[in-house]
Amino acid sequence: MRVTIYTTKTCPYCKMAKQYFAQNNVQYEEKDVTTDAALAQEMIDKSGQMGVPVILIDDQVVVGFDKPRLQELLA
């Protein structure tokens, strides 16, 4: 399972998602879109969203910290 999270440094929901991953021993790749326009565009292309967090679990997109959806996809 591959988990990627697009974040910014100031996003409280990003922090909550990363804490959730840490508590549940989920390995993830973090991509900070704050200063990287190419990463920001990659996130928009994959999700259609400009807000963070955008979380990819394999080919599934989760926008925001949607804990029930994360639990479902990580089960």
mmCIF file of the N, C-alpha and C atoms, coordinates in Angstrom:
data_MODEL
# 
_entry.id   MODEL 
# 
loop_
_atom_site.group_PDB 
_atom_site.id 
_atom_site.type_symbol 
_atom_site.label_atom_id 
_atom_site.label_alt_id 
_atom_site.label_comp_id 
_atom_site.label_asym_id 
_atom_site.label_entity_id 
_atom_site.label_seq_id 
_atom_site.pdbx_PDB_ins_code 
_atom_site.Cartn_x 
_atom_site.Cartn_y 
_atom_site.Cartn_z 
_atom_site.occupancy 
_atom_site.B_iso_or_equiv 
_atom_site.pdbx_formal_charge 
_atom_site.auth_seq_id 
_atom_site.auth_comp_id 
_atom_site.auth_asym_id 
_atom_site.auth_atom_id 
_atom_site.pdbx_PDB_model_num 
ATOM 1   N N  . MET A 1 1  ? 0.839   -1.177 0.000   1.00 0.00 ? 1  MET A N  1 
ATOM 2   C CA . MET A 1 1  ? 0.000   0.000  0.000   1.00 0.00 ? 1  MET A CA 1 
ATOM 3   C C  . MET A 1 1  ? 0.885   1.243  0.000   1.00 0.00 ? 1  MET A C  1 
ATOM 4   N N  . ARG A 1 2  ? 0.565   2.171  -0.878  1.00 0.00 ? 2  ARG A N  1 
ATOM 5   C CA . ARG A 1 2  ? 1.340   3.406  -0.990  1.00 0.00 ? 2  ARG A CA 1 
ATOM 6   C C  . ARG A 1 2  ? 0.480   4.583  -0.517  1.00 0.00 ? 2  ARG A C  1 
ATOM 7   N N  . VAL A 1 3  ? 0.993   5.337  0.451   1.00 0.00 ? 3  VAL A N  1 
ATOM 8   C CA . VAL A 1 3  ? 0.272   6.479  1.009   1.00 0.00 ? 3  VAL A CA 1 
ATOM 9   C C  . VAL A 1 3  ? 1.086   7.744  0.785   1.00 0.00 ? 3  VAL A C  1 
ATOM 10  N N  . THR A 1 4  ? 0.446   8.735  0.187   1.00 0.00 ? 4  THR A N  1 
ATOM 11  C CA . THR A 1 4  ? 1.072   10.031 -0.055  1.00 0.00 ? 4  THR A CA 1 
ATOM 12  C C  . THR A 1 4  ? 0.146   11.104 0.488   1.00 0.00 ? 4  THR A C  1 
ATOM 13  N N  . ILE A 1 5  ? 0.715   12.093 1.169   1.00 0.00 ? 5  ILE A N  1 
ATOM 14  C CA . ILE A 1 5  ? -0.080  13.207 1.667   1.00 0.00 ? 5  ILE A CA 1 
ATOM 15  C C  . ILE A 1 5  ? 0.530   14.518 1.177   1.00 0.00 ? 5  ILE A C  1 
ATOM 16  N N  . TYR A 1 6  ? -0.307  15.325 0.545   1.00 0.00 ? 6  TYR A N  1 
ATOM 17  C CA . TYR A 1 6  ? 0.086   16.667 0.116   1.00 0.00 ? 6  TYR A CA 1 
ATOM 18  C C  . TYR A 1 6  ? -0.303  17.617 1.238   1.00 0.00 ? 6  TYR A C  1 
ATOM 19  N N  . THR A 1 7  ? 0.659   18.419 1.690   1.00 0.00 ? 7  THR A N  1 
ATOM 20  C CA . THR A 1 7  ? 0.467   19.245 2.877   1.00 0.00 ? 7  THR A CA 1 
ATOM 21  C C  . THR A 1 7  ? 1.003   20.665 2.674   1.00 0.00 ? 7  THR A C  1 
ATOM 22  N N  . THR A 1 8  ? 0.687   21.505 3.670   1.00 0.00 ? 8  THR A N  1 
ATOM 23  C CA . THR A 1 8  ? 1.386   22.779 3.860   1.00 0.00 ? 8  THR A CA 1 
ATOM 24  C C  . THR A 1 8  ? 1.834   22.819 5.313   1.00 0.00 ? 8  THR A C  1 
ATOM 25  N N  . LYS A 1 9  ? 2.772   23.680 5.609   1.00 0.00 ? 9  LYS A N  1 
ATOM 26  C CA . LYS A 1 9  ? 3.317   23.747 6.969   1.00 0.00 ? 9  LYS A CA 1 
ATOM 27  C C  . LYS A 1 9  ? 2.290   24.248 7.998   1.00 0.00 ? 9  LYS A C  1 
ATOM 28  N N  . THR A 1 10 ? 1.309   25.031 7.561   1.00 0.00 ? 10 THR A N  1 
ATOM 29  C CA . THR A 1 10 ? 0.380   25.669 8.499   1.00 0.00 ? 10 THR A CA 1 
ATOM 30  C C  . THR A 1 10 ? -0.973  24.976 8.593   1.00 0.00 ? 10 THR A C  1 
ATOM 31  N N  . CYS A 1 11 ? -1.171  23.882 7.895   1.00 0.00 ? 11 CYS A N  1 
ATOM 32  C CA . CYS A 1 11 ? -2.476  23.220 7.822   1.00 0.00 ? 11 CYS A CA 1 
ATOM 33  C C  . CYS A 1 11 ? -2.734  22.335 9.052   1.00 0.00 ? 11 CYS A C  1 
ATOM 34  N N  . PRO A 1 12 ? -3.739  22.690 9.878   1.00 0.00 ? 12 PRO A N  1 
ATOM 35  C CA . PRO A 1 12 ? -4.018  21.871 11.067  1.00 0.00 ? 12 PRO A CA 1 
ATOM 36  C C  . PRO A 1 12 ? -4.549  20.483 10.709  1.00 0.00 ? 12 PRO A C  1 
ATOM 37  N N  . TYR A 1 13 ? -5.287  20.360 9.621   1.00 0.00 ? 13 TYR A N  1 
ATOM 38  C CA . TYR A 1 13 ? -5.826  19.050 9.230   1.00 0.00 ? 13 TYR A CA 1 
ATOM 39  C C  . TYR A 1 13 ? -4.725  18.133 8.710   1.00 0.00 ? 13 TYR A C  1 
ATOM 40  N N  . CYS A 1 14 ? -3.713  18.737 8.103   1.00 0.00 ? 14 CYS A N  1 
ATOM 41  C CA . CYS A 1 14 ? -2.542  17.950 7.680   1.00 0.00 ? 14 CYS A CA 1 
ATOM 42  C C  . CYS A 1 14 ? -1.855  17.356 8.904   1.00 0.00 ? 14 CYS A C  1 
ATOM 43  N N  . LYS A 1 15 ? -1.696  18.172 9.938   1.00 0.00 ? 15 LYS A N  1 
ATOM 44  C CA . LYS A 1 15 ? -1.059  17.702 11.172  1.00 0.00 ? 15 LYS A CA 1 
ATOM 45  C C  . LYS A 1 15 ? -1.874  16.575 11.796  1.00 0.00 ? 15 LYS A C  1 
ATOM 46  N N  . MET A 1 16 ? -3.201  16.728 11.797  1.00 0.00 ? 16 MET A N  1 
ATOM 47  C CA . MET A 1 16 ? -4.055  15.684 12.363  1.00 0.00 ? 16 MET A CA 1 
ATOM 48  C C  . MET A 1 16 ? -3.920  14.386 11.567  1.00 0.00 ? 16 MET A C  1 
ATOM 49  N N  . ALA A 1 17 ? -3.861  14.477 10.249  1.00 0.00 ? 17 ALA A N  1 
ATOM 50  C CA . ALA A 1 17 ? -3.713  13.285 9.409   1.00 0.00 ? 17 ALA A CA 1 
ATOM 51  C C  . ALA A 1 17 ? -2.376  12.610 9.680   1.00 0.00 ? 17 ALA A C  1 
ATOM 52  N N  . LYS A 1 18 ? -1.311  13.399 9.773   1.00 0.00 ? 18 LYS A N  1 
ATOM 53  C CA . LYS A 1 18 ? 0.017   12.820 10.022  1.00 0.00 ? 18 LYS A CA 1 
ATOM 54  C C  . LYS A 1 18 ? 0.075   12.182 11.412  1.00 0.00 ? 18 LYS A C  1 
ATOM 55  N N  . GLN A 1 19 ? -0.577  12.787 12.399  1.00 0.00 ? 19 GLN A N  1 
ATOM 56  C CA . GLN A 1 19 ? -0.635  12.190 13.737  1.00 0.00 ? 19 GLN A CA 1 
ATOM 57  C C  . GLN A 1 19 ? -1.392  10.862 13.691  1.00 0.00 ? 19 GLN A C  1 
ATOM 58  N N  . TYR A 1 20 ? -2.492  10.848 12.944  1.00 0.00 ? 20 TYR A N  1 
ATOM 59  C CA . TYR A 1 20 ? -3.270  9.621  12.798  1.00 0.00 ? 20 TYR A CA 1 
ATOM 60  C C  . TYR A 1 20 ? -2.409  8.518  12.175  1.00 0.00 ? 20 TYR A C  1 
ATOM 61  N N  . PHE A 1 21 ? -1.657  8.870  11.118  1.00 0.00 ? 21 PHE A N  1 
ATOM 62  C CA . PHE A 1 21 ? -0.777  7.884  10.485  1.00 0.00 ? 21 PHE A CA 1 
ATOM 63  C C  . PHE A 1 21 ? 0.260   7.381  11.481  1.00 0.00 ? 21 PHE A C  1 
ATOM 64  N N  . ALA A 1 22 ? 0.850   8.280  12.252  1.00 0.00 ? 22 ALA A N  1 
ATOM 65  C CA . ALA A 1 22 ? 1.875   7.894  13.228  1.00 0.00 ? 22 ALA A CA 1 
ATOM 66  C C  . ALA A 1 22 ? 1.288   6.945  14.278  1.00 0.00 ? 22 ALA A C  1 
ATOM 67  N N  . GLN A 1 23 ? 0.099   7.251  14.762  1.00 0.00 ? 23 GLN A N  1 
ATOM 68  C CA . GLN A 1 23 ? -0.537  6.423  15.791  1.00 0.00 ? 23 GLN A CA 1 
ATOM 69  C C  . GLN A 1 23 ? -0.886  5.036  15.271  1.00 0.00 ? 23 GLN A C  1 
ATOM 70  N N  . ASN A 1 24 ? -1.082  4.938  13.970  1.00 0.00 ? 24 ASN A N  1 
ATOM 71  C CA . ASN A 1 24 ? -1.497  3.663  13.377  1.00 0.00 ? 24 ASN A CA 1 
ATOM 72  C C  . ASN A 1 24 ? -0.380  2.997  12.560  1.00 0.00 ? 24 ASN A C  1 
ATOM 73  N N  . ASN A 1 25 ? 0.862   3.468  12.765  1.00 0.00 ? 25 ASN A N  1 
ATOM 74  C CA . ASN A 1 25 ? 2.036   2.891  12.100  1.00 0.00 ? 25 ASN A CA 1 
ATOM 75  C C  . ASN A 1 25 ? 1.886   2.818  10.581  1.00 0.00 ? 25 ASN A C  1 
ATOM 76  N N  . VAL A 1 26 ? 1.350   3.891  10.000  1.00 0.00 ? 26 VAL A N  1 
ATOM 77  C CA . VAL A 1 26 ? 1.191   3.961  8.548   1.00 0.00 ? 26 VAL A CA 1 
ATOM 78  C C  . VAL A 1 26 ? 2.379   4.726  7.971   1.00 0.00 ? 26 VAL A C  1 
ATOM 79  N N  . GLN A 1 27 ? 3.130   4.068  7.097   1.00 0.00 ? 27 GLN A N  1 
ATOM 80  C CA . GLN A 1 27 ? 4.234   4.730  6.413   1.00 0.00 ? 27 GLN A CA 1 
ATOM 81  C C  . GLN A 1 27 ? 3.652   5.600  5.300   1.00 0.00 ? 27 GLN A C  1 
ATOM 82  N N  . TYR A 1 28 ? 4.162   6.815  5.162   1.00 0.00 ? 28 TYR A N  1 
ATOM 83  C CA . TYR A 1 28 ? 3.636   7.700  4.129   1.00 0.00 ? 28 TYR A CA 1 
ATOM 84  C C  . TYR A 1 28 ? 4.741   8.595  3.590   1.00 0.00 ? 28 TYR A C  1 
ATOM 85  N N  . GLU A 1 29 ? 4.482   9.110  2.398   1.00 0.00 ? 29 GLU A N  1 
ATOM 86  C CA . GLU A 1 29 ? 5.370   10.095 1.792   1.00 0.00 ? 29 GLU A CA 1 
ATOM 87  C C  . GLU A 1 29 ? 4.673   11.443 1.883   1.00 0.00 ? 29 GLU A C  1 
ATOM 88  N N  . GLU A 1 30 ? 5.368   12.434 2.415   1.00 0.00 ? 30 GLU A N  1 
ATOM 89  C CA . GLU A 1 30 ? 4.796   13.773 2.532   1.00 0.00 ? 30 GLU A CA 1 
ATOM 90  C C  . GLU A 1 30 ? 5.324   14.659 1.415   1.00 0.00 ? 30 GLU A C  1 
ATOM 91  N N  . LYS A 1 31 ? 4.409   15.375 0.777   1.00 0.00 ? 31 LYS A N  1 
ATOM 92  C CA . LYS A 1 31 ? 4.783   16.324 -0.269  1.00 0.00 ? 31 LYS A CA 1 
ATOM 93  C C  . LYS A 1 31 ? 4.247   17.692 0.133   1.00 0.00 ? 31 LYS A C  1 
ATOM 94  N N  . ASP A 1 32 ? 5.166   18.587 0.499   1.00 0.00 ? 32 ASP A N  1 
ATOM 95  C CA . ASP A 1 32 ? 4.799   19.935 0.933   1.00 0.00 ? 32 ASP A CA 1 
ATOM 96  C C  . ASP A 1 32 ? 4.641   20.824 -0.300  1.00 0.00 ? 32 ASP A C  1 
ATOM 97  N N  . VAL A 1 33 ? 3.419   21.310 -0.512  1.00 0.00 ? 33 VAL A N  1 
ATOM 98  C CA . VAL A 1 33 ? 3.123   22.116 -1.702  1.00 0.00 ? 33 VAL A CA 1 
ATOM 99  C C  . VAL A 1 33 ? 3.299   23.615 -1.451  1.00 0.00 ? 33 VAL A C  1 
ATOM 100 N N  . THR A 1 34 ? 3.764   23.983 -0.256  1.00 0.00 ? 34 THR A N  1 
ATOM 101 C CA . THR A 1 34 ? 3.875   25.390 0.114   1.00 0.00 ? 34 THR A CA 1 
ATOM 102 C C  . THR A 1 34 ? 4.690   26.190 -0.886  1.00 0.00 ? 34 THR A C  1 
ATOM 103 N N  . THR A 1 35 ? 5.846   25.700 -1.241  1.00 0.00 ? 35 THR A N  1 
ATOM 104 C CA . THR A 1 35 ? 6.745   26.479 -2.099  1.00 0.00 ? 35 THR A CA 1 
ATOM 105 C C  . THR A 1 35 ? 7.097   25.770 -3.404  1.00 0.00 ? 35 THR A C  1 
ATOM 106 N N  . ASP A 1 36 ? 6.389   24.691 -3.705  1.00 0.00 ? 36 ASP A N  1 
ATOM 107 C CA . ASP A 1 36 ? 6.698   23.927 -4.907  1.00 0.00 ? 36 ASP A CA 1 
ATOM 108 C C  . ASP A 1 36 ? 5.484   23.915 -5.836  1.00 0.00 ? 36 ASP A C  1 
ATOM 109 N N  . ALA A 1 37 ? 5.501   24.786 -6.831  1.00 0.00 ? 37 ALA A N  1 
ATOM 110 C CA . ALA A 1 37 ? 4.371   24.928 -7.750  1.00 0.00 ? 37 ALA A CA 1 
ATOM 111 C C  . ALA A 1 37 ? 4.112   23.641 -8.528  1.00 0.00 ? 37 ALA A C  1 
ATOM 112 N N  . ALA A 1 38 ? 5.162   22.906 -8.861  1.00 0.00 ? 38 ALA A N  1 
ATOM 113 C CA . ALA A 1 38 ? 4.991   21.655 -9.606  1.00 0.00 ? 38 ALA A CA 1 
ATOM 114 C C  . ALA A 1 38 ? 4.248   20.620 -8.755  1.00 0.00 ? 38 ALA A C  1 
ATOM 115 N N  . LEU A 1 39 ? 4.603   20.529 -7.474  1.00 0.00 ? 39 LEU A N  1 
ATOM 116 C CA . LEU A 1 39 ? 3.889   19.605 -6.578  1.00 0.00 ? 39 LEU A CA 1 
ATOM 117 C C  . LEU A 1 39 ? 2.446   20.039 -6.388  1.00 0.00 ? 39 LEU A C  1 
ATOM 118 N N  . ALA A 1 40 ? 2.223   21.345 -6.263  1.00 0.00 ? 40 ALA A N  1 
ATOM 119 C CA . ALA A 1 40 ? 0.858   21.852 -6.112  1.00 0.00 ? 40 ALA A CA 1 
ATOM 120 C C  . ALA A 1 40 ? 0.025   21.481 -7.340  1.00 0.00 ? 40 ALA A C  1 
ATOM 121 N N  . GLN A 1 41 ? 0.594   21.629 -8.520  1.00 0.00 ? 41 GLN A N  1 
ATOM 122 C CA . GLN A 1 41 ? -0.123  21.283 -9.747  1.00 0.00 ? 41 GLN A CA 1 
ATOM 123 C C  . GLN A 1 41 ? -0.376  19.781 -9.830  1.00 0.00 ? 41 GLN A C  1 
ATOM 124 N N  . GLU A 1 42 ? 0.599   19.002 -9.395  1.00 0.00 ? 42 GLU A N  1 
ATOM 125 C CA . GLU A 1 42 ? 0.431   17.539 -9.353  1.00 0.00 ? 42 GLU A CA 1 
ATOM 126 C C  . GLU A 1 42 ? -0.753  17.175 -8.470  1.00 0.00 ? 42 GLU A C  1 
ATOM 127 N N  . MET A 1 43 ? -0.853  17.814 -7.304  1.00 0.00 ? 43 MET A N  1 
ATOM 128 C CA . MET A 1 43 ? -1.950  17.565 -6.377  1.00 0.00 ? 43 MET A CA 1 
ATOM 129 C C  . MET A 1 43 ? -3.289  17.934 -7.017  1.00 0.00 ? 43 MET A C  1 
ATOM 130 N N  . ILE A 1 44 ? -3.344  19.093 -7.669  1.00 0.00 ? 44 ILE A N  1 
ATOM 131 C CA . ILE A 1 44 ? -4.580  19.546 -8.309  1.00 0.00 ? 44 ILE A CA 1 
ATOM 132 C C  . ILE A 1 44 ? -4.969  18.590 -9.442  1.00 0.00 ? 44 ILE A C  1 
ATOM 133 N N  . ASP A 1 45 ? -3.995  18.157 -10.225 1.00 0.00 ? 45 ASP A N  1 
ATOM 134 C CA . ASP A 1 45 ? -4.263  17.231 -11.329 1.00 0.00 ? 45 ASP A CA 1 
ATOM 135 C C  . ASP A 1 45 ? -4.842  15.909 -10.815 1.00 0.00 ? 45 ASP A C  1 
ATOM 136 N N  . LYS A 1 46 ? -4.338  15.426 -9.682  1.00 0.00 ? 46 LYS A N  1 
ATOM 137 C CA . LYS A 1 46 ? -4.786  14.128 -9.159  1.00 0.00 ? 46 LYS A CA 1 
ATOM 138 C C  . LYS A 1 46 ? -6.124  14.223 -8.434  1.00 0.00 ? 46 LYS A C  1 
ATOM 139 N N  . SER A 1 47 ? -6.392  15.374 -7.810  1.00 0.00 ? 47 SER A N  1 
ATOM 140 C CA . SER A 1 47 ? -7.565  15.463 -6.936  1.00 0.00 ? 47 SER A CA 1 
ATOM 141 C C  . SER A 1 47 ? -8.637  16.430 -7.420  1.00 0.00 ? 47 SER A C  1 
ATOM 142 N N  . GLY A 1 48 ? -8.255  17.378 -8.275  1.00 0.00 ? 48 GLY A N  1 
ATOM 143 C CA . GLY A 1 48 ? -9.189  18.430 -8.647  1.00 0.00 ? 48 GLY A CA 1 
ATOM 144 C C  . GLY A 1 48 ? -9.373  19.461 -7.543  1.00 0.00 ? 48 GLY A C  1 
ATOM 145 N N  . GLN A 1 49 ? -8.557  19.380 -6.495  1.00 0.00 ? 49 GLN A N  1 
ATOM 146 C CA . GLN A 1 49 ? -8.689  20.246 -5.325  1.00 0.00 ? 49 GLN A CA 1 
ATOM 147 C C  . GLN A 1 49 ? -7.457  21.122 -5.148  1.00 0.00 ? 49 GLN A C  1 
ATOM 148 N N  . MET A 1 50 ? -7.694  22.317 -4.607  1.00 0.00 ? 50 MET A N  1 
ATOM 149 C CA . MET A 1 50 ? -6.579  23.198 -4.291  1.00 0.00 ? 50 MET A CA 1 
ATOM 150 C C  . MET A 1 50 ? -6.292  23.225 -2.795  1.00 0.00 ? 50 MET A C  1 
ATOM 151 N N  . GLY A 1 51 ? -7.199  22.685 -1.995  1.00 0.00 ? 51 GLY A N  1 
ATOM 152 C CA . GLY A 1 51 ? -7.012  22.670 -0.543  1.00 0.00 ? 51 GLY A CA 1 
ATOM 153 C C  . GLY A 1 51 ? -6.262  21.428 -0.096  1.00 0.00 ? 51 GLY A C  1 
ATOM 154 N N  . VAL A 1 52 ? -5.634  21.530 1.066   1.00 0.00 ? 52 VAL A N  1 
ATOM 155 C CA . VAL A 1 52 ? -4.912  20.410 1.657   1.00 0.00 ? 52 VAL A CA 1 
ATOM 156 C C  . VAL A 1 52 ? -5.581  20.010 2.965   1.00 0.00 ? 52 VAL A C  1 
ATOM 157 N N  . PRO A 1 53 ? -5.366  18.817 3.452   1.00 0.00 ? 53 PRO A N  1 
ATOM 158 C CA . PRO A 1 53 ? -4.542  17.780 2.843   1.00 0.00 ? 53 PRO A CA 1 
ATOM 159 C C  . PRO A 1 53 ? -5.280  17.048 1.719   1.00 0.00 ? 53 PRO A C  1 
ATOM 160 N N  . VAL A 1 54 ? -4.508  16.596 0.769   1.00 0.00 ? 54 VAL A N  1 
ATOM 161 C CA . VAL A 1 54 ? -4.970  15.616 -0.213  1.00 0.00 ? 54 VAL A CA 1 
ATOM 162 C C  . VAL A 1 54 ? -4.151  14.370 0.052   1.00 0.00 ? 54 VAL A C  1 
ATOM 163 N N  . ILE A 1 55 ? -4.843  13.276 0.302   1.00 0.00 ? 55 ILE A N  1 
ATOM 164 C CA . ILE A 1 55 ? -4.188  12.021 0.660   1.00 0.00 ? 55 ILE A CA 1 
ATOM 165 C C  . ILE A 1 55 ? -4.486  10.998 -0.424  1.00 0.00 ? 55 ILE A C  1 
ATOM 166 N N  . LEU A 1 56 ? -3.443  10.370 -0.922  1.00 0.00 ? 56 LEU A N  1 
ATOM 167 C CA . LEU A 1 56 ? -3.594  9.288  -1.891  1.00 0.00 ? 56 LEU A CA 1 
ATOM 168 C C  . LEU A 1 56 ? -3.246  7.981  -1.209  1.00 0.00 ? 56 LEU A C  1 
ATOM 169 N N  . ILE A 1 57 ? -4.162  7.036  -1.286  1.00 0.00 ? 57 ILE A N  1 
ATOM 170 C CA . ILE A 1 57 ? -3.898  5.686  -0.792  1.00 0.00 ? 57 ILE A CA 1 
ATOM 171 C C  . ILE A 1 57 ? -4.059  4.786  -2.006  1.00 0.00 ? 57 ILE A C  1 
ATOM 172 N N  . ASP A 1 58 ? -2.912  4.333  -2.516  1.00 0.00 ? 58 ASP A N  1 
ATOM 173 C CA . ASP A 1 58 ? -2.849  3.671  -3.813  1.00 0.00 ? 58 ASP A CA 1 
ATOM 174 C C  . ASP A 1 58 ? -3.488  4.602  -4.840  1.00 0.00 ? 58 ASP A C  1 
ATOM 175 N N  . ASP A 1 59 ? -4.613  4.228  -5.457  1.00 0.00 ? 59 ASP A N  1 
ATOM 176 C CA . ASP A 1 59 ? -5.227  5.099  -6.464  1.00 0.00 ? 59 ASP A CA 1 
ATOM 177 C C  . ASP A 1 59 ? -6.466  5.829  -5.949  1.00 0.00 ? 59 ASP A C  1 
ATOM 178 N N  . GLN A 1 60 ? -6.709  5.740  -4.646  1.00 0.00 ? 60 GLN A N  1 
ATOM 179 C CA . GLN A 1 60 ? -7.871  6.409  -4.046  1.00 0.00 ? 60 GLN A CA 1 
ATOM 180 C C  . GLN A 1 60 ? -7.472  7.776  -3.493  1.00 0.00 ? 60 GLN A C  1 
ATOM 181 N N  . VAL A 1 61 ? -8.302  8.790  -3.762  1.00 0.00 ? 61 VAL A N  1 
ATOM 182 C CA . VAL A 1 61 ? -8.040  10.154 -3.312  1.00 0.00 ? 61 VAL A CA 1 
ATOM 183 C C  . VAL A 1 61 ? -8.955  10.481 -2.141  1.00 0.00 ? 61 VAL A C  1 
ATOM 184 N N  . VAL A 1 62 ? -8.368  10.996 -1.064  1.00 0.00 ? 62 VAL A N  1 
ATOM 185 C CA . VAL A 1 62 ? -9.126  11.472 0.090   1.00 0.00 ? 62 VAL A CA 1 
ATOM 186 C C  . VAL A 1 62 ? -8.781  12.943 0.262   1.00 0.00 ? 62 VAL A C  1 
ATOM 187 N N  . VAL A 1 63 ? -9.805  13.791 0.239   1.00 0.00 ? 63 VAL A N  1 
ATOM 188 C CA . VAL A 1 63 ? -9.592  15.229 0.411   1.00 0.00 ? 63 VAL A CA 1 
ATOM 189 C C  . VAL A 1 63 ? -9.961  15.592 1.837   1.00 0.00 ? 63 VAL A C  1 
ATOM 190 N N  . GLY A 1 64 ? -9.034  16.250 2.521   1.00 0.00 ? 64 GLY A N  1 
ATOM 191 C CA . GLY A 1 64 ? -9.261  16.613 3.917   1.00 0.00 ? 64 GLY A CA 1 
ATOM 192 C C  . GLY A 1 64 ? -8.935  15.442 4.831   1.00 0.00 ? 64 GLY A C  1 
ATOM 193 N N  . PHE A 1 65 ? -9.084  15.674 6.132   1.00 0.00 ? 65 PHE A N  1 
ATOM 194 C CA . PHE A 1 65 ? -8.837  14.619 7.118   1.00 0.00 ? 65 PHE A CA 1 
ATOM 195 C C  . PHE A 1 65 ? -10.158 13.898 7.366   1.00 0.00 ? 65 PHE A C  1 
ATOM 196 N N  . ASP A 1 66 ? -10.459 12.941 6.510   1.00 0.00 ? 66 ASP A N  1 
ATOM 197 C CA . ASP A 1 66 ? -11.683 12.148 6.571   1.00 0.00 ? 66 ASP A CA 1 
ATOM 198 C C  . ASP A 1 66 ? -11.337 10.821 7.252   1.00 0.00 ? 66 ASP A C  1 
ATOM 199 N N  . LYS A 1 67 ? -11.370 10.844 8.580   1.00 0.00 ? 67 LYS A N  1 
ATOM 200 C CA . LYS A 1 67 ? -10.907 9.688  9.356   1.00 0.00 ? 67 LYS A CA 1 
ATOM 201 C C  . LYS A 1 67 ? -11.663 8.402  9.012   1.00 0.00 ? 67 LYS A C  1 
ATOM 202 N N  . PRO A 1 68 ? -13.001 8.422  8.908   1.00 0.00 ? 68 PRO A N  1 
ATOM 203 C CA . PRO A 1 68 ? -13.703 7.174  8.553   1.00 0.00 ? 68 PRO A CA 1 
ATOM 204 C C  . PRO A 1 68 ? -13.258 6.622  7.194   1.00 0.00 ? 68 PRO A C  1 
ATOM 205 N N  . ARG A 1 69 ? -13.052 7.491  6.218   1.00 0.00 ? 69 ARG A N  1 
ATOM 206 C CA . ARG A 1 69 ? -12.609 7.044  4.890   1.00 0.00 ? 69 ARG A CA 1 
ATOM 207 C C  . ARG A 1 69 ? -11.186 6.489  4.956   1.00 0.00 ? 69 ARG A C  1 
ATOM 208 N N  . LEU A 1 70 ? -10.321 7.159  5.733   1.00 0.00 ? 70 LEU A N  1 
ATOM 209 C CA . LEU A 1 70 ? -8.956  6.664  5.893   1.00 0.00 ? 70 LEU A CA 1 
ATOM 210 C C  . LEU A 1 70 ? -8.961  5.273  6.542   1.00 0.00 ? 70 LEU A C  1 
ATOM 211 N N  . GLN A 1 71 ? -9.772  5.104  7.585   1.00 0.00 ? 71 GLN A N  1 
ATOM 212 C CA . GLN A 1 71 ? -9.836  3.814  8.270   1.00 0.00 ? 71 GLN A CA 1 
ATOM 213 C C  . GLN A 1 71 ? -10.294 2.729  7.303   1.00 0.00 ? 71 GLN A C  1 
ATOM 214 N N  . GLU A 1 72 ? -11.272 3.070  6.452   1.00 0.00 ? 72 GLU A N  1 
ATOM 215 C CA . GLU A 1 72 ? -11.794 2.113  5.480   1.00 0.00 ? 72 GLU A CA 1 
ATOM 216 C C  . GLU A 1 72 ? -10.712 1.701  4.476   1.00 0.00 ? 72 GLU A C  1 
ATOM 217 N N  . LEU A 1 73 ? -9.980  2.686  3.953   1.00 0.00 ? 73 LEU A N  1 
ATOM 218 C CA . LEU A 1 73 ? -8.986  2.404  2.933   1.00 0.00 ? 73 LEU A CA 1 
ATOM 219 C C  . LEU A 1 73 ? -7.742  1.723  3.495   1.00 0.00 ? 73 LEU A C  1 
ATOM 220 N N  . LEU A 1 74 ? -7.432  1.971  4.758   1.00 0.00 ? 74 LEU A N  1 
ATOM 221 C CA . LEU A 1 74 ? -6.230  1.403  5.374   1.00 0.00 ? 74 LEU A CA 1 
ATOM 222 C C  . LEU A 1 74 ? -6.477  0.037  6.009   1.00 0.00 ? 74 LEU A C  1 
ATOM 223 N N  . ALA A 1 75 ? -7.727  -0.375 6.075   1.00 0.00 ? 75 ALA A N  1 
ATOM 224 C CA . ALA A 1 75 ? -8.070  -1.652 6.732   1.00 0.00 ? 75 ALA A CA 1 
ATOM 225 C C  . ALA A 1 75 ? -7.565  -2.841 5.944   1.00 0.00 ? 75 ALA A C  1 
# 
